[in-house]
Amino acid sequence: MKDYSKMGDKSTMQRTRRRLEGTAMGSTLFDLKPGVGIGPFYIGMPICDAFGKIEQNPNVYDVVHVKYYDEDPLKLDVVISFPDHGFHLRFDPWSQRLRLIEIYDVKRLQMRYGTSTIGGPSTLATFVAVYALFGPTFPGAYDKERGVYALFYPGLTFEFPIPEQYTDCCHDGEVALPLEFPDGTTPVTCRITIYDKSSDKKVGVGKLMDRASVPPLAPGSLYMEEVHVKLGKELCFTVGGQHITFGASPQDVWTELGRPCGIHPKQVDQMVIHSASDLRPKTTLCGDYFYNYFTRGLDILFDGETHKAKKFVLHTNYPGHADFNSYIKSNFVISVGEGEAEANRGGNKITPSTNWEQVKEILGECGPAAIQTQGSTSNPFGSTYVYGYKDIAFEVMKNGYIATITLFQS
């Protein structure tokens, strides 16, 4: 069960608190893998996989916050936060893959590196302890404005607050490692960041956090595969080379895309009342059925009588929509123009990043929107708006971004 709330111009999703025995602060040991990840979370993982890990261990992750920028979901990271464990997962908003792990309260998270532990309430992550455990490295960097010294390893950064009276000890390139103050004390880690080590970038917090990027996908990966849409005709999958046309049979689809993740009957279409051409009796089930390809962000609707594909639904998986985390984001490309080459030259493309105002600039104005509630009593995000053009309908969220596109033959 989850409840949802708003905080300023950012939205949060919060799992209902279920304090269970064995989930106290520091009782779970997380493996720290520099440049790779922590515990079950690894750099580059899709956000849906992260949610899957959370759902598999509800006793460990009993308090979860999801934060995103509601007004412009592509502007800032999507963040999954674990306040009981003191760390964030930061996902690139476009690819929805993990780019940075930020441990902001080291005393709450007990970590294991090799055979040794560090952090948590009982093992202080001091500069001397970190240096002894992870080994020698080059002198780090001192941020005078924040009063923090950063120590860098491949794919891993430790940050230490420096008391004002000892700032003279931290001039770049002049620090004796491990860092100890004249009174014999050593600073304690206040923050740890984990990121892709192949980029060879030094990543910290603030502006340095923006340097972290997701690693490249493995060759042949189907994640975020470009799907070229030919309106009124077909879908073309660029990695696998499949083509799914209107009128395709279930056997055709199985042959091209494999077994669907789910199959379910279609409920009666509440919009059919606006169609004078459909005179069929309206019942709870209309006989049509969907093939759901959640890992491709795709639904295919088959006619219940002819068993031919008659609609394709592509999902953007934006947070703030009722279907968020039900589908992997579909990376569709709709080229608009007399020919695809012409559209490419003119920039008339519609993708998941295209907002509604840009769609109207490309396709022109259309009629008034139909309002879609998706069960307003249980949907905390409110209504969406459906706009129709020839061969395509757009479901648009209140922030102006596309939630789904539905393709059909007019």
N, C-alpha and C positions, 0 to 999 in steps of 0.2 A: 504494500500500500504506500502511496506517495501523496504528499500534499504539496501544493504549489503556491508560491507567493511572489510578490514584486518587491524589489529594492531599488528605488530611484529609477534610473533609466536602464538598469540591468535587471534581468529576470533570474530567479533562482528556483530550482526544484529541490525539494528536501524530502528525504525518506523519513517517515514517521519514526521517532526514537523508540528503539526496543532494547533497553539496557538488559543484557543477559550476562549470566555468570561466565567469566573467562574472557570478557572483552575489555577489561580494565586497561587503562593507559599503560603501554609498554609491555603488555603480556604477550603480544604477538611478535615473533621474530621475522624480519624481512631481509631476504638476501639482497645485498647491495652489489650491483654489477656495473662498474664504471663504463660509460658509453653505451650501455645496453638497457638497463632498467632497474627496477626495485620490486622484489616480490614477484607477483605474476604479471606485472605491467612492464612492457618493453617499448622502447622508442620506435615509432613507426606503426604501432598497432592501431587499427581502426577503432573508433569510439564505440562501435557496437560490440567489439570483442572485450573492451574494458568493462562495459556494462554486464557482459556475460560473466566475467570473473567476479564482479560484485555480487551478482545474483546467486552464484554458486557458493558464496561464503557470507551469508547474511549475518552470522554471529560475529564475524570479524568487522565487516563494513556495515555497522548498524546505524550509523549516521552519515548520510551522503548529501552533499549540496552540488547542484549543477548550476553554473553561472554562465550567462551569455549576454551579449548586448542586443537587446530586443529591437531597438530602432534600426540597427544595421548589423545583421548577424555575421557579415563578412569582415567587419572592421576589427574586432577583437577576438582573442582566443575563446573557445568553448572550454570551460574549466570544470573539472570534477574535483571536488574538495572533500577531504576526510578530516574534519576538525578534531576528532578523537585521536588521530594518528599524526596530525601535524604536517600533512603534505598535500600538494595539489598535483593534478595531471592537467597539462595544458595542451589542447588540441588545436592544430591549425584549422581555422574556420572554413577554409575552402575544401581541403582534402579530407578533413575530419579524421586526421591521423595524429597520433601523439608525437609532439615535437620536443617537449620539455617536462621534466619532473622536478618539482620545487619542494624541498623539505624546509618548511619555514619555522618549525618548532622541533628542534633536534631532541629535546628532552622527552618528547612524547613518542619518539619512534626508535625502537631498538633494532639495530641493523647488524648483519653478520657479513664480514668480508673474509673469505677464506675460512679459517677456523677461529677467528677472533670476533668479538662483538664490540660495537661502539654505539654511542647514543642511548637514548632511553633515560629513565629516571635514575638509574644506578651507575651508568658508565659515562662520565663526562667526555665529550668529544673535544678535548683540548688541542691546541696547536701541536704540542709535543706528542700527544697520543696519535693524532692524525699522521704526523710525519713519520712516527715509528711504524705505524701500520701500513701506510701506502708507499713509503719509501721516499728517497730524495727526488726533488723536482727543481725546476728553475725558479728564481725569485718571482713572486707574484706582483700584484698591482695594488696601490693604495688609493682609495677614493677619498680625497680630502673633504668633499662636501658631505658625504655620509659617514665619514669616520670609520671606514671599513677596509680591511685588508683581505684581498682575494688570493687564494692559493690554487693554482691550476694543475690538474692532471688530465690526461686524454679522456674527454667525455665526462669530466667531473670537476666541479669547482666547490671549494670550501670558503666561507666568508667568516671573518672574525672581527668583532667590534674592538676598536682600539681606544682606550681611555685618552682623554685630551692631553693629559700630562706626558703621554708616551708617544705622541704623534711624530716626534723627531726620530724615533727608532724605525720609521716605516718609509723612508724615502725610497722610491723605486730603484731597484738595482743595488741598494746598499744594505738590504736586510740580511742579517745573519740567520740562517735557518738551522734548526727550528727556532722560531721566534720566542724569545723570553725577555721579559721586562727587567729593568735594573733591580727591582725589588724581589726578583726570583720567581714571580708569577708568570703564567702563560695564558693568552686569551682562549676563550671557549667558543667553539663554532656556533654561529647564530643562524646560518642558512647553508644548505647544500643544494646544488643543481646538477642534474644528470641530463645529458644530451648526446646527440650522435657524434661519436668521436671521429668519424671519417671526414667530417668537414674541416677539422684542424682549426676550429675557431675557439677563442676563449669566451666563455659565456658566464654571465653572472646575473645580477638583477637589474632592474631599471632598463636603461637603453641597451645594456649588454644582453638582456634576455631576448631581444629581437634577433640576435645573431643565430639563435638555435633554429634549425630547419629540419624537416623530416627527411630521413634517408630515402634514396631512390627505391622504387618498387623493383622486385625481382623481375627479370625478363619473362614475358609471357603472363604476368599477373593480370587477372581479370578485374582487380579492384579499380574502380573509377575508369573502367574501359569506356572510351568514347563510343557513343551510339548515335549514328547519323540517321536523322529522321527525314524521310521523303514523304511529305504530306500527302495523305490519301493513298499511299502506295505501300511502304514497307519500313522496317527498321533494319539498319545495317550495323553489325557489331565489328569494330575495327580490329580487335585483337584476334578473336576466333574466326572472323570471316563469315559469320552466319548472317542469313537474311531471313527475316520473318515477315511475310506479306499478309495483308488483309485477305481473309478467306482460307488461311492455312488451317489444316486439321490438327487436332491434338497430337496425332502421330507425327505430323510434320514438326511441330514444336518440340516434342520429346527428342526427335532425331537431332534437331539443331541445338537446343539449349539443355537437354538432359531432363531428368525428372524434376518436376516443380517442387518447391519447398512446402507448398500447401495447395489444396484444392478445396474451394468452398462455394456453395450455391450463392447466387446473387439475390439479395433482398429486392423487393419491388422498388423500382426506380421512382422516387417521389417527384422527379422532374418530368415524368412521362405525361402528366396531366396537361402539360403545355404543348404536347404534340397532338395535332388533330389527325395525324396519319396512323397512329397506333390505337386500334380499337379493341385490343385484347383485354379480357377481364383482368382487373387488378387484384392480385392476391399477395399474401406475404412473400411467397417465393414465385419468381417469374419463370423458372426453368433454365435461365442462363446460368453459367458458372464461370468462376475465375480459376486460372492457374496463377499462383503467387510465386514469383521468383524474388524472395526478399533480399538475397545476396546480390541481385542485379538492380534492385530498386524498380522492379517491373511487375505489373499485373497484366494478364491477358484475359479478356472476356470473350467467351465462346457463346454463340447462339445455342439455346437449348434444343432447338428443332433441327437446325442444319449442322450443328457441331463445327462451325467455322468461326475463326477469329474475327471479331467485329470491332473490338476496341482495345487499345493499348493505354495503360496508365503508367506514367513515369514519375517517380518520387524524388524530391530534392533533399529530404530528411533534415530540414531546418529545425533547430530547436524553436519552440514556440508554436509548434503544430501538434495536433492530437496524435499523429502517426510517428512522431519523432522516436527514433531508435527501433521502429518496427522494420525499417528498410535501410539497406545501404544506399547511399546517394547515387542516383543515376546521373552519369555525365553525358547528357544528351546534347546534340548540336543540331539545330534546325536552321538550315540555310534557306533564305527567302529571296526569291528573284527568278528570272527566266531560266537560269541554269546555276548549278552549284559554283562553277568557276566565277560567274558574275557576282554571286552573293559573297564569295570570299574576297573579291576585290573591293566590293562596296562596304564590307563589314556588316552586312545585314544578316547577322547570326543571332539566334536566341539560344542561350545556354542556361544552366542553373543559376548563374551569376547575374543574369539579366533581370532588372526589376520591371515593374508594371509600366512605369512611365516610358521606359526604353522600348518595351514591347509595342506600345501604342505608336511610338515614333516609327517603328518598322512596319507594323501591320495597319496602322490607321486606327481611328476611333471605332468603337463598337457600341452596341446597345447597352442598356442598363444591366447591372449585375444581378444574378440570382444569389440569394443569401443562403449559405450552407451552415447549419449549426452543429452537425454531428453529435447531437444529444447535448444540449446546452447545460443540462443539470449536472453532467459528469465531466464536461470539457472545460478546464480552467482557462483556456486560451481564447474563448469566445468564438465568434463567427468568422468564416472566410467568405470570399466573394468569387463567384464563378462567372467568367466572361467567355462568350463564344464567338468564334470565327469559322470560316469554312474549313472543315476537316480538323479543327483543333479547339479545345476549350482549356482555359487557364483557371486554376484555383489559386487565388491570391490572398495572402495573409494581410493583416491590418497594417503591417509595416511596408507593404508594397512589394514584397518578394514572393516568388512563385513557390507554392507548396507542391502542386502536382500539375502535370499536363495530361489531358486525355485526348487521344488521337482516334479518329473515326473517318469513315467515308461518307461525305455528305450525300 
